[in-house]
Amino acid sequence: MKFENLAALYQYFDDLVTQDVDADVLFASSYVRGFVSLAASEYGDESQQLTACLAKNIGEKIESARTELSPQDREVIQLYWADIKGFFSH
């Protein structure tokens, strides 16, 4: 799956709430979205492309915050981030 820009990725996150997804996906998408927003604010607005540089920054922020999660939650986040990291250009 590819997204045109950051706004489209945010819409994807929003749409998950209305879909029949499990609690882990909702938790992970919400958690990761926070780091996407934080990192994206350093690069531009919601029309910006999903670049490899942005993905690297998000990944670093997620890794830096890993101690605030339980081991189980950390695994959920790592798996979710690995799945959606492919949305970003390489």
C-alpha positions in Angstrom: 0.0 0.0 0.0 1.3 3.5 -0.9 0.0 6.8 0.3 0.3 10.1 -1.6 1.3 12.1 1.5 1.2 12.4 5.2 -2.5 13.4 5.2 -3.3 10.2 3.5 -1.4 8.2 6.1 -3.3 10.0 8.9 -6.6 9.1 7.1 -5.5 5.5 7.1 -4.9 5.7 10.9 -8.3 7.3 11.3 -10.1 4.7 9.2 -8.7 1.9 11.4 -11.1 3.1 14.2 -14.1 2.3 12.1 -12.8 -1.1 10.9 -13.0 -4.4 12.6 -9.4 -4.4 13.9 -8.1 -5.8 17.1 -7.1 -3.8 20.2 -3.4 -4.3 19.5 -3.7 -2.7 16.1 -5.7 0.3 17.5 -3.1 0.7 20.3 -0.1 0.5 17.9 -1.6 2.7 15.3 -2.4 5.4 17.8 1.0 5.1 19.5 2.9 5.2 16.2 0.8 8.1 14.9 2.0 10.2 17.7 5.6 9.6 16.7 4.7 10.2 13.0 3.2 13.6 14.0 6.2 14.5 16.2 8.7 13.6 13.5 6.7 15.1 10.6 6.5 18.5 12.4 10.3 18.7 11.9 9.9 18.2 8.1 6.9 20.1 6.9 3.1 20.0 6.7 0.6 17.2 6.0 1.1 17.5 2.3 4.7 16.2 2.6 5.7 12.9 1.1 6.5 9.9 3.2 10.2 9.8 2.8 12.9 7.4 4.0 14.4 10.2 6.0 11.1 10.8 7.8 10.7 7.0 8.4 14.2 6.9 9.9 13.4 9.8 12.3 10.2 8.1 13.3 12.0 4.8 14.0 14.6 6.5 16.1 11.9 8.3 18.2 10.0 5.0 18.7 13.3 3.3 19.7 14.1 6.1 22.2 10.8 5.7 23.9 10.9 1.9 24.2 11.5 1.9 27.9 8.1 3.5 28.5 6.4 0.3 27.2 6.0 -3.1 28.7 7.8 -5.9 26.8 4.6 -7.1 25.3 3.5 -3.6 24.1 7.0 -3.0 22.8 6.7 -6.1 20.6 3.3 -5.0 19.3 4.7 -1.6 18.4 7.8 -3.0 16.8 5.8 -5.4 14.6 3.3 -2.6 13.7 6.1 -0.2 12.8 7.8 -2.8 10.7 4.6 -3.3 8.7 3.9 0.3 8.0 7.5 1.4 7.5 7.0 0.1 4.0 4.6 2.9 3.3 7.5 5.3 3.2 9.7 5.8 0.1 13.1 4.2 0.2 
